[in-house]
Amino acid sequence: MENRPCPVILDITGKDVHAEAVRLREQGSVARVELPQGVMGWVIVGYDLATKLLTDPGVSKDPRQHWPAYINGDIRPDWPLASWPAMDNMTTAYGSDHTRLRKPVMKAFTPRRVRDMKTYIERTVASLLDDMAAFPPGEILDLKKHFSYRLPAAIMCDLFGIPEESRADMLRRIGVATDSSITPEEAKAAVRMWTGLLQQFIDAKRQTPGDDLTSDLIMAGKDDGTALSDPELIGTLFLVLGAGSETVMNLITNAVYKLIVHPEQRALLEGGQVTWDDVIEETLRAESPTNMLPLRYAVEDIEIDGVTIPKGDPILVGLGAIGRDPAIHGDTAGEWDLTRADKSHLSFGYGTHHCLGAPLARLEAQIALPALFVRFPEIALVVEPGELMPQGTFIMNGFKTMPVRLRDPAQGRRSQIARPSKVRTLV
């Protein structure tokens, strides 16, 4: 008789993604789960299994071919995760379609292009730090809002030629896709809004192309008949803008948080025993910016450790749990340890679906993190660590806000935790 584990009902608010990962792992390397609105699915939580399934042709990312519930209309537009199957890009493609859709985006993130962006990123970081320095000593700001978010958002919008006046609204609309707690009404409106907004943007670029990656994507394949359709252009922009901003935002925020609450680890960094690359990779491992990545589908029945994932069932990749897999990282898998020799993780994916923007994300963090701590060595939280609110979704792994004090002349670096006064924000 087939082992059919009781599903774990995923917490749509993501209040403790690591505790939930422990419960999921109790079922083994893959866990049965209940998604919003009672949709049943599976989450991969084992590192070794993930590397196998992420390269298995028996697992697809195309809901239009391999998710019967979506094809039949059982997955309604008001499903909180509706934006994921609705997008038409390389992350929802299978086989040759994936290769075709990935090719024009690859040109945007070649190693040479990424290296050439170093000076530009340094200037952007310096400008943001100057803005933050305008806060009087002792006052408080939200590091996530004013630094961790603004850096990748500015870089992605500059790359793709998004006008200043459109940036905030566009990124806000796209960011809704990572919120698993939105209402059915918000979910239904979200797809309509981001598709409409991006269509308008593409139409404007066709009329007035520029020296940007959106114009390049529009022109790609015109000569050989492989040009992206409008839905594919919309889906591709949706993907790169969202992934390029949300992931880096959480990586930087999580790394800063860890260095503040673990002064002993920061001392190793300042003493030269570990490097900033250690900080980045250990943060990617232990605090994956993306907690669960939707969605894949079983092309055929998949047998795993006595459990059958039925053909057509949706599968999520539990990146947060995978990075903390005790089978790979032992009993200390849940600890953030910069001296850890093996920092293996899958936070940027694996195989043919490995994130094309990973080198750029790492470069942003390599520049931003040391610059922040050089400029503001006294940076401190203004709440106890346990008082920070989670991002509010099981898809991402981050904080809603991260209130910090950049300088405290009265206390200097003697105290890692400061208490709040009034909060001042920049417009």
C-alpha positions as CSV (number, residue, x, y, z in Angstrom):
1,M,0.0,0.0,0.0
2,E,1.4,3.4,-1.0
3,N,2.5,5.7,1.8
4,R,0.3,8.8,1.6
5,P,1.5,11.3,4.3
6,C,-0.9,13.7,5.8
7,P,-0.3,17.1,4.2
8,V,1.3,20.0,6.0
9,I,-0.9,23.1,5.6
10,L,1.5,25.8,4.6
11,D,1.3,29.0,6.6
12,I,0.5,31.6,4.0
13,T,1.9,34.3,6.3
14,G,5.3,32.6,6.6
15,K,5.7,33.6,10.2
16,D,8.4,31.0,10.9
17,V,9.6,29.4,7.7
18,H,12.5,27.5,9.4
19,A,10.2,25.8,11.9
20,E,7.9,24.9,9.1
21,A,10.8,23.4,7.2
22,V,11.6,21.1,10.2
23,R,8.0,19.9,10.1
24,L,8.2,19.3,6.3
25,R,11.5,17.3,6.7
26,E,9.8,14.9,9.1
27,Q,8.2,13.4,6.0
28,G,11.5,12.8,4.3
29,S,13.2,14.5,1.4
30,V,9.8,15.5,-0.1
31,A,6.7,16.5,1.8
32,R,3.0,16.6,0.9
33,V,1.5,20.0,1.4
34,E,-1.7,22.0,1.1
35,L,-1.3,25.2,-0.7
36,P,-3.8,28.2,-0.6
37,Q,-7.5,27.4,-1.4
38,G,-6.9,23.7,-0.7
39,V,-4.7,23.0,-3.7
40,M,-2.6,19.9,-2.9
41,G,1.1,19.7,-3.9
42,W,4.6,18.7,-2.8
43,V,7.7,20.5,-1.5
44,I,11.2,19.2,-2.1
45,V,13.2,19.7,1.1
46,G,16.2,17.4,0.5
47,Y,19.4,18.7,-1.2
48,D,20.3,15.5,-3.1
49,L,16.7,14.9,-4.3
50,A,16.5,18.5,-5.5
51,T,19.6,18.2,-7.6
52,K,18.0,15.1,-9.2
53,L,14.5,16.4,-9.8
54,L,15.7,19.8,-11.0
55,T,17.5,18.1,-13.9
56,D,14.9,15.4,-14.5
57,P,12.9,15.7,-17.8
58,G,10.1,14.0,-15.8
59,V,9.6,17.3,-14.0
60,S,8.2,20.3,-16.0
61,K,7.7,24.0,-15.4
62,D,5.0,24.4,-18.0
63,P,1.5,24.5,-16.5
64,R,0.0,24.8,-20.0
65,Q,1.2,21.3,-20.8
66,H,1.6,19.5,-17.5
67,W,-0.8,20.8,-14.8
68,P,-4.2,19.3,-15.5
69,A,-5.9,21.5,-12.8
70,Y,-4.6,24.6,-14.6
71,I,-5.5,23.3,-18.0
72,N,-9.0,22.4,-16.9
73,G,-9.6,25.8,-15.2
74,D,-9.7,24.4,-11.7
75,I,-7.0,26.9,-10.8
76,R,-8.9,30.1,-10.8
77,P,-7.5,33.6,-11.5
78,D,-8.1,34.5,-7.8
79,W,-5.7,31.8,-6.5
80,P,-3.0,33.7,-4.4
81,L,-0.2,32.1,-6.5
82,A,-2.0,32.7,-9.9
83,S,0.8,35.0,-11.1
84,W,3.3,32.1,-11.3
85,P,1.5,29.8,-13.8
86,A,0.2,32.9,-15.6
87,M,3.6,34.2,-16.6
88,D,4.9,33.1,-20.0
89,N,8.7,33.0,-19.8
90,M,11.7,30.6,-19.5
91,T,10.7,29.6,-15.9
92,T,7.3,28.3,-17.1
93,A,8.7,26.6,-20.3
94,Y,9.6,23.0,-21.0
95,G,12.2,21.5,-23.4
96,S,13.1,23.5,-26.5
97,D,10.7,26.3,-25.5
98,H,12.9,26.9,-22.3
99,T,16.0,27.1,-24.4
100,R,14.5,29.5,-26.9
101,L,13.2,31.8,-24.1
102,R,16.4,31.7,-22.1
103,K,18.7,32.5,-25.0
104,P,18.0,36.3,-25.4
105,V,18.1,36.8,-21.6
106,M,21.5,35.1,-21.4
107,K,23.0,37.9,-23.4
108,A,22.1,40.4,-20.8
109,F,24.1,38.6,-18.0
110,T,27.3,37.4,-19.7
111,P,30.3,37.4,-17.4
112,R,31.8,40.4,-19.3
113,R,28.6,42.4,-19.0
114,V,28.5,41.7,-15.3
115,R,32.1,42.7,-14.8
116,D,31.6,45.9,-16.7
117,M,28.9,46.9,-14.2
118,K,31.2,47.0,-11.2
119,T,32.0,50.7,-11.4
120,Y,28.3,51.6,-12.0
121,I,27.3,49.5,-8.9
122,E,29.9,51.1,-6.8
123,R,28.6,54.6,-7.7
124,T,25.0,53.5,-7.0
125,V,26.0,52.1,-3.6
126,A,27.9,55.3,-2.7
127,S,24.9,57.4,-3.7
128,L,22.6,55.4,-1.5
129,L,25.0,55.6,1.4
130,D,25.2,59.3,1.0
131,D,21.4,59.5,1.2
132,M,21.5,57.5,4.4
133,A,24.2,59.6,5.9
134,A,21.7,62.5,5.8
135,F,20.0,61.0,8.8
136,P,21.2,62.8,12.0
137,P,23.2,60.6,14.3
138,G,21.0,58.5,16.5
139,E,17.9,58.6,14.3
140,I,16.4,55.6,12.8
141,L,15.8,54.3,9.3
142,D,14.5,51.1,7.6
143,L,17.6,49.5,6.1
144,K,15.5,47.4,3.9
145,K,13.6,50.3,2.4
146,H,16.5,52.7,2.0
147,F,19.4,50.4,1.0
148,S,18.6,46.7,0.5
149,Y,15.7,47.4,-1.8
150,R,16.8,50.6,-3.5
151,L,20.1,49.1,-4.7
152,P,18.8,46.2,-6.8
153,A,15.7,48.1,-7.8
154,A,17.7,50.9,-9.2
155,I,20.1,48.5,-11.0
156,M,17.4,46.5,-12.6
157,C,15.3,49.5,-13.7
158,D,18.3,51.2,-15.2
159,L,19.3,48.0,-17.1
160,F,15.8,47.6,-18.6
161,G,15.2,51.3,-19.2
162,I,12.2,51.8,-16.9
163,P,11.4,55.5,-16.5
164,E,11.9,57.0,-13.0
165,E,8.2,57.9,-12.7
166,S,7.1,54.3,-13.4
167,R,9.5,52.4,-11.3
168,A,7.8,52.3,-7.9
169,D,4.4,51.3,-9.3
170,M,5.8,48.7,-11.6
171,L,8.0,47.0,-9.0
172,R,5.1,47.1,-6.4
173,R,2.8,45.4,-8.9
174,I,5.3,42.7,-9.7
175,G,6.2,42.2,-6.0
176,V,2.7,41.0,-5.3
177,A,3.5,37.7,-6.9
178,T,5.8,36.8,-4.0
179,D,3.0,37.4,-1.4
180,S,1.3,34.1,-0.6
181,S,-1.1,35.8,1.8
182,I,-2.9,38.1,-0.6
183,T,-6.7,37.9,-0.8
184,P,-8.5,36.3,-3.8
185,E,-9.6,39.8,-4.9
186,E,-6.0,41.0,-4.8
187,A,-4.7,37.9,-6.6
188,K,-7.2,38.3,-9.4
189,A,-6.4,42.0,-9.9
190,A,-2.6,41.4,-9.7
191,V,-2.2,39.5,-12.9
192,R,-4.4,42.0,-14.8
193,M,-2.4,44.9,-13.5
194,W,1.1,43.7,-14.0
195,T,0.4,42.4,-17.5
196,G,-1.3,45.7,-18.5
197,L,1.5,47.8,-17.0
198,L,4.2,45.8,-18.8
199,Q,2.3,45.8,-22.1
200,Q,2.2,49.6,-22.0
201,F,5.9,49.7,-21.2
202,I,6.7,47.4,-24.1
203,D,4.5,49.4,-26.5
204,A,6.3,52.6,-25.5
205,K,9.7,50.9,-26.0
206,R,8.7,49.9,-29.5
207,Q,7.8,53.5,-30.3
208,T,11.0,54.9,-28.7
209,P,13.7,52.2,-28.3
210,G,16.7,53.0,-26.1
211,D,20.1,51.6,-25.1
212,D,18.6,49.2,-22.7
213,L,17.8,45.5,-22.3
214,T,14.1,45.8,-22.9
215,S,14.8,47.2,-26.4
216,D,17.3,44.4,-26.9
217,L,14.7,41.8,-26.0
218,I,12.2,43.3,-28.3
219,M,14.6,43.1,-31.2
220,A,16.0,39.7,-30.4
221,G,15.3,37.0,-33.0
222,K,13.7,39.4,-35.5
223,D,16.0,38.1,-38.3
224,D,15.6,34.4,-37.7
225,G,11.9,34.2,-36.7
226,T,12.5,33.4,-33.0
227,A,11.4,36.8,-31.6
228,L,9.5,36.8,-28.4
229,S,5.8,37.3,-28.5
230,D,4.2,40.0,-26.4
231,P,3.1,37.6,-23.7
232,E,6.7,36.1,-23.6
233,L,8.2,39.6,-23.4
234,I,5.8,40.5,-20.6
235,G,6.6,37.3,-18.7
236,T,10.3,37.7,-19.2
237,L,10.3,41.3,-17.8
238,F,8.1,40.2,-15.0
239,L,10.6,37.5,-14.1
240,V,13.9,39.4,-14.3
241,L,12.6,42.6,-12.6
242,G,11.0,40.6,-9.8
243,A,13.8,38.1,-9.2
244,G,16.5,40.7,-9.7
245,S,15.2,43.0,-7.0
246,E,13.5,40.8,-4.4
247,T,16.2,38.2,-4.1
248,V,19.1,40.6,-3.7
249,M,17.0,42.7,-1.3
250,N,16.6,39.7,1.0
251,L,20.2,38.6,0.6
252,I,21.6,42.0,1.7
253,T,19.1,42.4,4.5
254,N,19.6,38.9,5.9
255,A,23.4,39.3,5.8
256,V,23.4,42.6,7.6
257,Y,21.1,41.2,10.2
258,K,23.3,38.2,10.8
259,L,26.4,40.3,11.2
260,I,24.7,42.6,13.7
261,V,23.3,39.8,15.9
262,H,26.5,37.7,15.7
263,P,29.3,40.0,16.7
264,E,31.6,37.0,17.2
265,Q,31.2,36.2,13.5
266,R,31.7,39.8,12.5
267,A,34.9,39.8,14.5
268,L,36.2,36.9,12.4
269,L,35.4,38.9,9.3
270,E,37.2,42.0,10.6
271,G,40.1,39.9,11.7
272,G,40.5,38.4,8.2
273,Q,39.8,34.8,9.3
274,V,36.8,34.8,6.9
275,T,35.8,36.8,3.8
276,W,32.8,38.7,2.4
277,D,32.3,35.8,0.1
278,D,31.9,33.6,3.1
279,V,29.3,36.0,4.4
280,I,27.4,35.9,1.1
281,E,27.5,32.1,0.6
282,E,26.6,31.2,4.2
283,T,23.7,33.7,4.1
284,L,22.5,32.2,0.8
285,R,22.7,28.7,2.4
286,A,21.2,29.3,5.9
287,E,18.9,32.2,5.0
288,S,17.9,31.6,1.4
289,P,16.3,34.8,0.1
290,T,13.6,32.6,-1.6
291,N,12.1,30.1,0.8
292,M,9.9,28.2,-1.6
293,L,10.1,28.4,-5.4
294,P,6.8,27.7,-7.3
295,L,6.0,25.8,-9.4
296,R,7.0,22.5,-11.2
297,Y,4.8,19.6,-12.3
298,A,5.2,15.9,-12.5
299,V,5.2,14.8,-16.1
300,E,4.6,11.3,-15.0
301,D,4.3,9.4,-11.7
302,I,7.4,9.9,-9.6
303,E,8.4,7.3,-7.0
304,I,10.4,8.6,-4.1
305,D,11.2,6.6,-0.9
306,G,7.9,4.8,-1.1
307,V,5.9,7.9,-1.9
308,T,4.3,8.6,-5.2
309,I,4.0,12.1,-6.6
310,P,1.2,11.6,-9.1
311,K,1.4,12.8,-12.6
312,G,0.3,16.4,-12.9
313,D,0.8,17.3,-9.2
314,P,2.4,20.7,-8.5
315,I,5.8,20.7,-6.9
316,L,7.6,23.5,-5.0
317,V,11.4,23.6,-4.3
318,G,12.0,24.4,-0.7
319,L,15.2,26.3,-1.1
320,G,15.1,27.5,2.6
321,A,14.9,23.9,3.9
322,I,17.4,22.5,1.3
323,G,20.1,24.9,2.5
324,R,19.6,23.6,6.0
325,D,19.5,19.9,5.1
326,P,21.2,18.0,7.9
327,A,22.2,15.2,5.5
328,I,24.6,17.7,3.9
329,H,25.4,20.1,6.7
330,G,25.1,18.0,9.8
331,D,23.6,18.8,13.2
332,T,24.7,22.5,12.8
333,A,22.8,23.0,9.5
334,G,20.5,25.6,11.1
335,E,23.4,27.7,12.4
336,W,25.0,30.6,10.5
337,D,28.7,29.9,10.7
338,L,31.1,31.7,8.5
339,T,33.8,29.2,9.1
340,R,31.7,26.4,7.7
341,A,33.8,24.6,5.1
342,D,30.8,23.3,3.0
343,K,28.4,26.1,2.2
344,S,26.6,24.2,-0.6
345,H,23.1,25.6,-1.4
346,L,20.7,25.8,-4.3
347,S,19.4,29.3,-3.6
348,F,20.1,30.3,-7.3
349,G,18.6,27.1,-8.6
350,Y,20.4,24.2,-10.4
351,G,20.9,22.8,-13.8
352,T,19.2,24.4,-16.8
353,H,17.1,26.6,-14.6
354,H,20.1,28.0,-12.7
355,C,19.5,31.8,-12.2
356,L,21.2,33.8,-15.0
357,G,21.4,36.8,-12.7
358,A,23.3,35.0,-9.9
359,P,26.7,36.5,-10.8
360,L,25.1,40.0,-10.8
361,A,23.4,39.3,-7.5
362,R,26.7,38.2,-5.9
363,L,28.5,41.3,-7.3
364,E,25.9,43.6,-5.9
365,A,26.3,42.0,-2.4
366,Q,30.1,41.9,-2.7
367,I,30.1,45.7,-3.2
368,A,27.2,46.7,-1.0
369,L,28.0,44.8,2.2
370,P,31.5,46.0,2.9
371,A,30.7,49.5,1.8
372,L,27.9,49.7,4.3
373,F,29.9,48.5,7.2
374,V,32.9,50.7,6.3
375,R,30.6,53.7,6.1
376,F,28.5,52.8,9.2
377,P,30.6,50.5,11.5
378,E,28.2,51.4,14.4
379,I,25.1,50.1,12.7
380,A,22.7,48.5,15.2
381,L,19.2,47.1,15.4
382,V,16.7,49.3,17.3
383,V,14.6,46.3,18.3
384,E,15.4,42.9,19.8
385,P,15.9,40.3,17.0
386,G,12.8,38.5,18.0
387,E,10.7,41.6,17.4
388,L,11.4,41.8,13.7
389,M,8.4,40.8,11.6
390,P,8.7,38.2,8.9
391,Q,8.0,39.3,5.3
392,G,4.6,37.7,5.4
393,T,4.8,35.0,2.8
394,F,6.0,31.4,2.5
395,I,7.6,32.2,-0.9
396,M,10.3,34.6,0.4
397,N,12.5,34.6,3.4
398,G,13.0,38.1,4.8
399,F,11.8,40.8,7.1
400,K,9.0,43.4,6.6
401,T,11.3,46.1,7.8
402,M,14.7,46.3,9.5
403,P,14.9,49.4,11.6
404,V,18.4,50.4,12.4
405,R,20.5,53.2,13.9
406,L,23.5,54.0,11.8
407,R,25.4,55.9,14.4
408,D,25.1,56.3,18.1
409,P,27.8,58.8,19.4
410,A,26.9,58.2,23.0
411,Q,27.4,54.4,22.9
412,G,29.6,53.8,19.8
413,R,30.0,50.1,19.1
414,R,29.7,49.0,22.7
415,S,26.1,48.0,22.2
416,Q,24.8,45.9,19.4
417,I,21.1,46.6,20.3
418,A,19.8,50.1,20.6
419,R,16.3,51.1,21.6
420,P,14.0,53.1,19.3
421,S,13.2,56.8,19.4
422,K,11.2,58.4,16.6
423,V,11.5,57.0,13.1
424,R,12.5,59.3,10.2
425,T,12.2,58.2,6.6
426,L,13.4,59.6,3.3
427,V,10.9,60.3,0.6
